[in-house]
Amino acid sequence: MLLINHQHVNRLLPMDECTSVVEKALKTLAKGDGINPLRPVMWLPGKKGALGMMPSYLADPGIMAAKIISVFPGNLGTEFESHQGVVLLFEVENGQLIAQVDGSEITAIRTAAASAVATRALANHDPCALAILGSGVQAGTHLEAMSLVADIQEARIFSPDEGRVREFVEKQNPRFEFDVRAAKTAREACIGAGILCTTTSSMEPVLLGEWLEPGSHINAVGACFPAARELDTAAVKASRMFVDRMESALNEAGDFIIPKERGEILESHILGELGDVLIGKMQGRTSKEEITLFKSLGIGFEDLACAHHIYTRAVAEGVGSVVDMGGKRR
């Protein structure tokens, strides 16, 4: 088994490559050439944290994986990331475990890469301001991802923790040609923005529909449980809504589930999966004025595709540590 740590993942999965990998994976899944079952989630007492298990299978080149990830929202502001885990990669001839890849780094990169794919497919492509709500890991990777697929004129960052926002802006500003600045309120960040990314751990809405401009695009990635949402009902109702996986959204996306259970929207409000837009099975944006929304929960199939890409590069470059895990008859 090849053991691949987070530093190697960061080097072997640059954002531009990851965006291509994720786009190809979503197209493959939309064509029916893979398996991505709904992930089981085990909650700890008091819902302090959860353990998610995400299996998947890719027909070509014939590979399967299981991502095991812990989610501890309370880690915000500590030295630990909220998402920590591994992706276990297996070949399908004999079921041999061939790689263990750091899952925290894959999550950080591929989540933003999926938003980049959605932005390229659904957003208007005029010069615009970018609003990012949140100042953690996903805020940073989304800033990079959006810079690759959109003509960003300025980025406005908001988080309730002024110190964290200040540190974030100081760190990120030198990396980009456009200005990265702190916003005093979420409203200030969002008003007039053409692309908006919600990357928070909030249980309650942080983005209100009244702040949205015609023609804007939203990537909502922070809320991943039925009881949590980052968008209010007005924002969801105003948008043409697409998801990464319909089954996941119907069971896990609080941004959709909460207003649906209140009778404020119907199940049909989700128009379809991003993969169907990518393969031309359905239309994404239909006018410059409409608001589009990509609700991302993250799916194991994306992790599988990224882990396989990393593994292939690692083998070619002699990167990683080989560990004898057994599995053969003695």
C-alpha positions as CSV (number, residue, x, y, z in Angstrom):
1,M,0.0,0.0,0.0
2,L,1.2,3.5,-0.9
3,L,0.8,6.0,2.0
4,I,0.4,9.6,0.6
5,N,0.4,12.4,3.1
6,H,-1.1,15.9,2.9
7,Q,2.0,17.6,1.6
8,H,2.1,15.2,-1.3
9,V,-1.6,15.7,-2.0
10,N,-1.1,19.4,-2.1
11,R,1.7,19.1,-4.6
12,L,0.1,16.3,-6.7
13,L,-3.4,17.9,-6.9
14,P,-3.0,21.5,-7.9
15,M,-6.3,23.4,-8.2
16,D,-6.3,23.6,-12.0
17,E,-5.7,19.9,-12.4
18,C,-8.3,19.1,-9.7
19,T,-10.9,21.1,-11.5
20,S,-10.4,19.0,-14.7
21,V,-10.5,15.8,-12.7
22,V,-13.7,16.7,-10.9
23,E,-15.4,17.9,-14.1
24,K,-14.5,14.6,-15.8
25,A,-15.7,12.6,-12.7
26,L,-19.1,14.4,-12.7
27,K,-19.5,13.7,-16.4
28,T,-18.6,10.1,-15.9
29,L,-21.1,9.7,-13.1
30,A,-23.9,11.4,-15.1
31,K,-23.3,8.9,-17.9
32,G,-23.8,6.0,-15.5
33,D,-20.2,4.7,-15.5
34,G,-19.8,4.6,-11.7
35,I,-21.5,3.9,-8.4
36,N,-21.9,6.5,-5.7
37,P,-24.2,5.4,-2.9
38,L,-25.6,7.7,-0.2
39,R,-23.0,8.0,2.6
40,P,-23.9,6.7,6.1
41,V,-23.1,9.2,8.9
42,M,-22.6,8.3,12.5
43,W,-23.2,11.1,15.0
44,L,-21.4,11.2,18.4
45,P,-23.5,11.8,21.5
46,G,-24.7,15.4,21.7
47,K,-23.8,15.8,18.0
48,K,-20.4,17.1,18.9
49,G,-19.1,15.5,15.7
50,A,-19.8,12.9,13.1
51,L,-18.0,10.2,11.1
52,G,-19.0,9.9,7.4
53,M,-18.3,6.9,5.3
54,M,-18.3,7.5,1.5
55,P,-17.8,4.5,-0.8
56,S,-17.6,4.7,-4.6
57,Y,-16.7,2.8,-7.7
58,L,-15.3,3.9,-11.1
59,A,-15.7,1.5,-14.0
60,D,-12.8,2.8,-16.1
61,P,-10.0,2.4,-15.0
62,G,-11.6,-0.1,-12.6
63,I,-11.0,1.3,-9.1
64,M,-13.0,1.7,-5.9
65,A,-12.5,3.7,-2.8
66,A,-13.9,4.6,0.6
67,K,-13.5,8.0,2.1
68,I,-13.6,8.0,5.9
69,I,-14.0,11.6,7.2
70,S,-14.7,13.1,10.6
71,V,-16.6,16.4,10.8
72,F,-16.2,18.5,13.9
73,P,-17.6,22.0,13.3
74,G,-16.4,23.1,16.8
75,N,-12.8,22.9,15.5
76,L,-13.3,26.4,14.1
77,G,-10.7,28.7,15.6
78,T,-8.5,25.7,16.9
79,E,-5.4,24.2,15.3
80,F,-7.5,21.4,13.8
81,E,-9.5,21.4,10.6
82,S,-13.2,20.6,10.7
83,H,-12.8,17.8,8.2
84,Q,-10.2,15.1,8.8
85,G,-9.8,11.7,7.3
86,V,-8.4,9.4,4.6
87,V,-9.3,8.0,1.2
88,L,-8.7,4.3,0.9
89,L,-8.1,3.2,-2.7
90,F,-8.6,-0.4,-3.8
91,E,-8.1,-2.2,-7.2
92,V,-11.1,-4.3,-8.3
93,E,-9.3,-7.4,-9.7
94,N,-8.6,-8.9,-6.2
95,G,-9.8,-6.1,-3.9
96,Q,-6.3,-5.1,-2.8
97,L,-5.8,-1.9,-0.9
98,I,-3.3,0.0,-2.9
99,A,-3.2,3.5,-1.4
100,Q,-4.1,5.5,1.7
101,V,-4.4,9.2,0.8
102,D,-4.8,12.1,3.2
103,G,-8.5,13.0,3.0
104,S,-8.4,16.4,4.6
105,E,-6.3,17.9,1.8
106,I,-8.4,16.3,-0.9
107,T,-11.6,17.7,0.7
108,A,-10.1,21.2,0.9
109,I,-9.1,21.1,-2.8
110,R,-11.8,19.2,-4.5
111,T,-14.7,21.0,-2.8
112,A,-13.5,24.3,-4.3
113,A,-12.7,22.6,-7.6
114,A,-16.3,21.4,-7.8
115,S,-17.5,25.0,-7.2
116,A,-15.1,26.1,-10.0
117,V,-16.7,23.6,-12.4
118,A,-20.2,24.8,-11.4
119,T,-19.1,28.5,-11.8
120,R,-17.7,27.9,-15.2
121,A,-20.9,26.0,-16.3
122,L,-23.6,28.2,-14.6
123,A,-22.3,31.7,-14.0
124,N,-22.2,34.7,-16.2
125,H,-18.7,35.4,-17.4
126,D,-18.6,39.2,-17.1
127,P,-16.1,40.9,-14.8
128,C,-17.5,40.8,-11.3
129,A,-16.9,41.1,-7.5
130,L,-16.6,37.9,-5.5
131,A,-18.1,37.5,-2.1
132,I,-16.9,34.8,0.2
133,L,-18.6,34.2,3.6
134,G,-16.2,32.4,5.9
135,S,-12.5,32.7,6.5
136,G,-11.4,29.1,7.0
137,V,-9.8,26.5,4.8
138,Q,-12.6,26.5,2.2
139,A,-12.6,30.3,2.0
140,G,-8.9,30.1,0.9
141,T,-9.4,27.3,-1.6
142,H,-12.5,28.9,-3.1
143,L,-10.7,32.2,-3.5
144,E,-8.0,30.3,-5.6
145,A,-10.6,28.3,-7.5
146,M,-12.7,31.3,-8.4
147,S,-9.6,33.2,-9.6
148,L,-9.1,30.4,-12.2
149,V,-12.5,30.4,-13.8
150,A,-13.9,33.9,-13.4
151,D,-12.8,37.5,-14.2
152,I,-12.7,38.7,-10.5
153,Q,-12.3,42.4,-10.0
154,E,-12.2,42.3,-6.2
155,A,-12.9,39.7,-3.5
156,R,-14.8,40.7,-0.3
157,I,-14.4,38.4,2.7
158,F,-16.7,38.3,5.7
159,S,-16.6,36.3,8.9
160,P,-17.9,37.3,12.4
161,D,-14.3,36.9,13.7
162,E,-12.6,40.1,12.7
163,G,-9.2,38.9,13.7
164,R,-9.5,35.8,11.5
165,V,-10.7,37.9,8.6
166,R,-7.8,40.3,9.0
167,E,-5.3,37.4,9.1
168,F,-7.0,35.8,6.1
169,V,-6.8,39.0,4.0
170,E,-3.2,39.7,4.9
171,K,-2.2,36.1,3.9
172,Q,-4.3,36.0,0.6
173,N,-4.0,39.5,-0.8
174,P,-0.4,39.1,-2.1
175,R,-1.4,36.0,-4.0
176,F,-3.8,37.6,-6.4
177,E,-3.8,40.5,-8.9
178,F,-7.2,41.7,-7.7
179,D,-7.8,43.2,-4.3
180,V,-8.8,40.9,-1.4
181,R,-10.4,42.9,1.3
182,A,-12.4,42.4,4.5
183,A,-16.1,43.4,4.6
184,K,-17.6,44.7,7.8
185,T,-20.9,42.8,7.3
186,A,-22.2,39.9,5.2
187,R,-24.5,42.3,3.5
188,E,-21.6,44.5,2.5
189,A,-19.7,41.6,1.1
190,C,-22.7,40.3,-1.0
191,I,-24.3,43.5,-2.4
192,G,-23.4,43.8,-6.0
193,A,-21.3,40.6,-6.1
194,G,-21.6,38.5,-9.3
195,I,-20.3,35.3,-7.6
196,L,-21.0,34.4,-4.0
197,C,-19.5,31.4,-2.0
198,T,-20.8,30.4,1.4
199,T,-18.1,28.4,3.2
200,T,-19.2,28.6,6.8
201,S,-20.0,26.2,9.6
202,S,-23.2,28.2,10.5
203,M,-26.4,26.4,11.3
204,E,-28.5,29.4,10.4
205,P,-28.7,31.4,7.1
206,V,-25.8,33.8,6.5
207,L,-26.8,34.8,2.9
208,L,-30.2,36.5,2.4
209,G,-32.1,36.5,-0.8
210,E,-32.6,40.3,-0.6
211,W,-28.9,40.8,-1.1
212,L,-28.7,39.0,-4.5
213,E,-28.3,40.8,-7.7
214,P,-29.9,39.6,-11.0
215,G,-27.4,37.4,-12.9
216,S,-25.4,36.3,-9.9
217,H,-24.2,32.8,-9.1
218,I,-24.0,31.1,-5.7
219,N,-21.8,28.2,-4.6
220,A,-23.2,26.9,-1.3
221,V,-20.7,24.4,0.3
222,G,-20.7,24.9,4.1
223,A,-23.9,23.3,5.3
224,C,-23.8,19.5,4.9
225,F,-26.4,18.3,7.4
226,P,-30.3,18.4,7.2
227,A,-30.5,20.7,10.2
228,A,-28.0,23.3,8.9
229,R,-28.4,25.9,6.2
230,E,-26.4,28.9,5.0
231,L,-29.1,30.4,2.6
232,D,-32.5,31.7,3.6
233,T,-35.6,30.6,1.8
234,A,-35.7,33.7,-0.3
235,A,-32.2,33.1,-1.7
236,V,-33.1,29.5,-2.6
237,K,-36.5,30.4,-4.1
238,A,-34.9,33.1,-6.2
239,S,-32.4,30.7,-7.8
240,R,-32.2,28.0,-10.4
241,M,-30.9,25.2,-8.2
242,F,-28.4,22.5,-9.2
243,V,-26.7,19.9,-7.0
244,D,-23.8,17.5,-7.1
245,R,-26.0,14.5,-6.4
246,M,-29.8,14.4,-6.2
247,E,-30.0,11.6,-3.6
248,S,-27.5,13.4,-1.3
249,A,-29.4,16.7,-1.6
250,L,-32.8,15.2,-0.8
251,N,-31.4,13.6,2.3
252,E,-28.6,15.9,3.5
253,A,-29.0,19.5,2.2
254,G,-30.5,21.6,4.9
255,D,-30.6,24.6,2.5
256,F,-33.2,22.6,0.5
257,I,-34.7,20.3,3.1
258,I,-35.7,23.0,5.6
259,P,-37.7,25.2,3.3
260,K,-39.2,22.1,1.6
261,E,-40.4,20.7,5.0
262,R,-42.0,24.1,5.7
263,G,-43.9,23.9,2.4
264,E,-42.0,26.9,1.0
265,I,-40.6,25.0,-2.0
266,L,-41.3,21.7,-3.8
267,E,-38.9,18.9,-4.5
268,S,-39.0,19.9,-8.2
269,H,-37.1,23.1,-7.2
270,I,-33.9,21.2,-7.6
271,L,-33.6,21.2,-11.4
272,G,-31.0,18.5,-11.7
273,E,-27.4,17.5,-11.2
274,L,-24.4,19.5,-12.3
275,G,-23.1,16.5,-14.3
276,D,-26.3,16.5,-16.4
277,V,-25.5,20.1,-17.3
278,L,-21.9,19.3,-18.2
279,I,-22.9,16.5,-20.6
280,G,-25.6,18.6,-22.2
281,K,-28.5,16.5,-20.9
282,M,-30.1,19.7,-19.4
283,Q,-29.7,23.4,-19.6
284,G,-28.0,25.4,-16.9
285,R,-28.3,29.1,-17.1
286,T,-31.0,30.3,-19.5
287,S,-30.6,34.1,-19.3
288,K,-28.1,36.7,-18.0
289,E,-30.6,37.9,-15.5
290,E,-31.4,34.7,-13.6
291,I,-29.7,33.7,-10.4
292,T,-28.1,30.2,-10.4
293,L,-27.2,28.1,-7.3
294,F,-24.9,25.1,-6.9
295,K,-25.6,23.3,-3.7
296,S,-22.5,21.2,-3.0
297,L,-22.4,18.4,-0.4
298,G,-19.3,16.6,-1.7
299,I,-19.6,13.1,-3.0
300,G,-17.3,10.1,-2.7
301,F,-17.0,9.8,-6.5
302,E,-15.1,13.1,-6.6
303,D,-12.7,11.9,-3.8
304,L,-12.2,8.6,-5.7
305,A,-11.3,10.4,-8.9
306,C,-8.9,12.8,-7.1
307,A,-7.3,10.0,-5.1
308,H,-6.7,7.9,-8.2
309,H,-5.2,11.0,-10.0
310,I,-2.9,11.5,-7.0
311,Y,-1.9,7.8,-6.8
312,T,-1.1,7.7,-10.5
313,R,1.2,10.7,-10.3
314,A,2.7,9.5,-7.0
315,V,3.7,6.2,-8.6
316,A,5.1,7.9,-11.7
317,E,7.2,10.3,-9.5
318,G,8.2,7.8,-6.8
319,V,6.4,9.8,-4.1
320,G,4.9,8.4,-0.9
321,S,5.8,5.6,1.5
322,V,5.2,1.9,0.8
323,V,3.6,0.0,3.7
324,D,3.1,-3.8,3.8
325,M,-0.6,-4.2,4.8
326,G,-1.0,-7.9,4.2
327,G,-4.0,-9.4,2.4
328,K,-2.3,-12.2,0.6
329,R,-2.5,-15.8,1.8
330,R,0.6,-17.0,3.7
